[in-house]
């Protein structure tokens, strides 16, 4: 994982971008993984762990209606988290992560292991939902972070200067 993280940091530096994270189920693991790379300070200024719905609304401007309509674990909320953290941090790249890590909290429609992601790059937001399965809380968190950096690498590589 550290190789792709370094590549993401290098891409961010090359593009002159800053990144910010809005994490719920990963609890800061994505940001912490980035900080494990030398030169992270060149691309990271601020990130948020917004575990509570109220924190998502207060710090990331997630609309309460979105939470009520779609649920906190949804692409709609992950979209707003990514856009909101980029705006709050003044960064070109924002990542939103919300999911059900388990072992409890899952439902038929949103089972344990379901994680929704938002990626905002210069205001363009892409969302994804991944089903990692009921593989254990920390494995869901780790696989989520792996997905974040793999996706960031793809999105940043595909984008021109």
C-alpha positions as CSV (number, residue, x, y, z in Angstrom):
1,X,0.0,0.0,0.0
2,X,2.8,2.4,0.8
3,X,3.9,2.4,-2.9
4,X,0.6,3.6,-4.2
5,X,0.3,6.1,-1.4
6,X,3.6,7.6,-2.4
7,X,2.5,7.7,-6.0
8,X,-0.6,9.5,-5.0
9,X,1.4,12.0,-2.9
10,X,3.8,12.5,-5.9
11,X,0.8,13.1,-8.3
12,X,-0.7,15.6,-5.9
13,X,2.7,17.4,-5.6
14,X,3.1,17.4,-9.4
15,X,-0.3,18.9,-9.9
16,X,0.1,21.4,-7.1
17,X,-3.0,20.0,-5.3
18,X,-3.9,19.7,-1.7
19,X,-6.1,16.8,-0.3
20,X,-8.5,16.6,2.6
21,X,-10.4,13.7,4.0
22,X,-13.8,13.4,5.5
23,X,-13.9,10.1,7.3
24,X,-16.6,8.3,9.2
25,X,-16.2,4.5,9.4
26,X,-12.4,4.6,8.7
27,X,-11.9,6.9,11.6
28,X,-8.9,8.8,10.2
29,X,-7.1,5.7,8.8
30,X,-7.0,7.2,5.3
31,X,-5.5,10.4,6.4
32,X,-3.1,8.5,8.7
33,X,-2.0,6.4,5.8
34,X,-1.2,9.4,3.7
35,X,0.7,11.0,6.6
36,X,2.9,7.8,6.7
37,X,4.4,9.0,3.4
38,X,7.3,11.4,3.3
39,X,6.3,14.8,1.8
40,X,2.6,14.4,3.0
41,X,2.9,17.8,4.5
42,X,3.2,19.3,1.0
43,X,-0.3,18.1,0.1
44,X,-2.3,17.9,3.4
45,X,-3.4,20.8,5.5
46,X,-6.6,19.5,7.3
47,X,-8.9,16.6,7.4
48,X,-12.0,15.6,9.5
49,X,-13.2,12.5,11.3
50,X,-17.0,13.1,11.3
51,X,-18.4,10.1,12.9
52,X,-21.6,11.7,14.1
53,X,-24.3,12.9,11.7
54,X,-24.2,16.3,13.4
55,X,-20.5,16.6,12.7
56,X,-21.1,15.8,9.0
57,X,-23.7,18.6,8.9
58,X,-21.7,21.1,10.9
59,X,-18.2,20.7,9.5
60,X,-18.9,19.4,6.0
61,X,-22.2,21.0,5.1
62,X,-23.9,17.7,4.6
63,X,-27.6,18.4,4.2
64,X,-29.8,16.9,6.9
65,X,-32.4,16.1,4.2
66,X,-29.8,13.9,2.4
67,X,-29.2,11.9,5.6
68,X,-32.9,11.6,6.2
69,X,-33.7,10.6,2.6
70,X,-30.8,8.4,1.7
71,X,-29.2,7.4,5.0
72,X,-25.7,8.4,6.2
73,X,-24.3,5.4,4.3
74,X,-25.1,6.4,0.8
75,X,-23.4,7.8,-2.3
76,X,-25.4,11.0,-1.9
77,X,-23.9,11.6,1.6
78,X,-20.4,10.5,0.5
79,X,-20.7,13.0,-2.4
80,X,-21.6,15.8,0.0
81,X,-18.8,14.8,2.4
82,X,-16.2,14.9,-0.4
83,X,-17.4,18.3,-1.8
84,X,-17.9,19.7,1.7
85,X,-14.4,18.8,3.0
86,X,-12.8,20.2,-0.1
87,X,-14.6,23.4,0.4
88,X,-14.0,23.6,4.1
89,X,-10.3,22.9,3.7
90,X,-9.8,24.9,0.5
91,X,-8.3,21.8,-1.1
92,X,-8.5,20.7,-4.8
93,X,-9.1,17.1,-3.7
94,X,-11.7,15.9,-1.2
95,X,-12.4,12.3,-0.2
96,X,-15.6,11.3,1.7
97,X,-16.0,7.9,3.3
98,X,-19.1,6.5,5.0
99,X,-19.9,2.9,5.7
100,X,-20.9,0.0,7.9
101,X,-17.7,-1.5,9.3
102,X,-19.5,-3.8,11.7
103,X,-19.9,-6.1,13.4
104,X,-23.3,-4.5,14.1
105,X,-25.2,-1.7,12.3
106,X,-25.9,-3.5,9.1
107,X,-29.4,-3.9,7.5
108,X,-30.8,-5.8,4.6
109,X,-30.3,-2.9,2.3
110,X,-27.0,-1.7,3.8
111,X,-25.2,-4.8,5.1
112,X,-22.0,-4.9,7.2
113,X,-19.1,-4.2,4.9
114,X,-20.9,-1.7,2.6
115,X,-18.9,1.5,2.2
116,X,-19.7,4.6,0.1
117,X,-17.1,6.9,-1.2
118,X,-17.0,10.3,-2.8
119,X,-14.0,11.8,-4.6
120,X,-14.0,15.5,-5.4
121,X,-11.3,16.8,-7.8
122,X,-11.5,20.5,-8.6
123,X,-15.3,20.4,-7.9
124,X,-16.0,17.3,-10.0
125,X,-17.4,14.6,-7.7
126,X,-17.4,10.8,-8.5
127,X,-19.0,8.3,-6.1
128,X,-18.7,4.6,-5.6
129,X,-20.2,1.9,-3.4
130,X,-18.2,-1.1,-2.4
131,X,-19.4,-4.3,-0.7
132,X,-16.5,-5.7,1.2
133,X,-18.6,-8.3,3.1
134,X,-18.8,-9.1,6.7
135,X,-15.0,-9.7,7.0
136,X,-14.4,-7.9,10.3
137,X,-14.4,-4.3,11.3
138,X,-10.7,-3.5,10.8
139,X,-10.5,-5.4,7.5
140,X,-13.4,-3.4,6.2
141,X,-11.6,-0.2,7.2
142,X,-8.3,-1.4,5.7
143,X,-9.9,-2.4,2.4
144,X,-11.7,0.9,2.3
145,X,-8.4,2.8,2.6
146,X,-6.9,0.6,-0.1
147,X,-9.8,1.4,-2.4
148,X,-9.4,5.1,-1.7
149,X,-5.7,5.2,-2.7
150,X,-6.2,3.0,-5.7
151,X,-9.1,5.2,-6.9
152,X,-7.2,8.4,-6.2
153,X,-4.3,7.1,-8.2
154,X,-6.6,6.3,-11.2
155,X,-8.5,9.6,-11.0
156,X,-5.4,11.8,-10.7
157,X,-3.6,9.9,-13.4
158,X,-6.5,10.2,-15.8
159,X,-6.7,14.0,-15.2
160,X,-4.6,16.4,-17.1
161,X,-2.7,19.3,-15.5
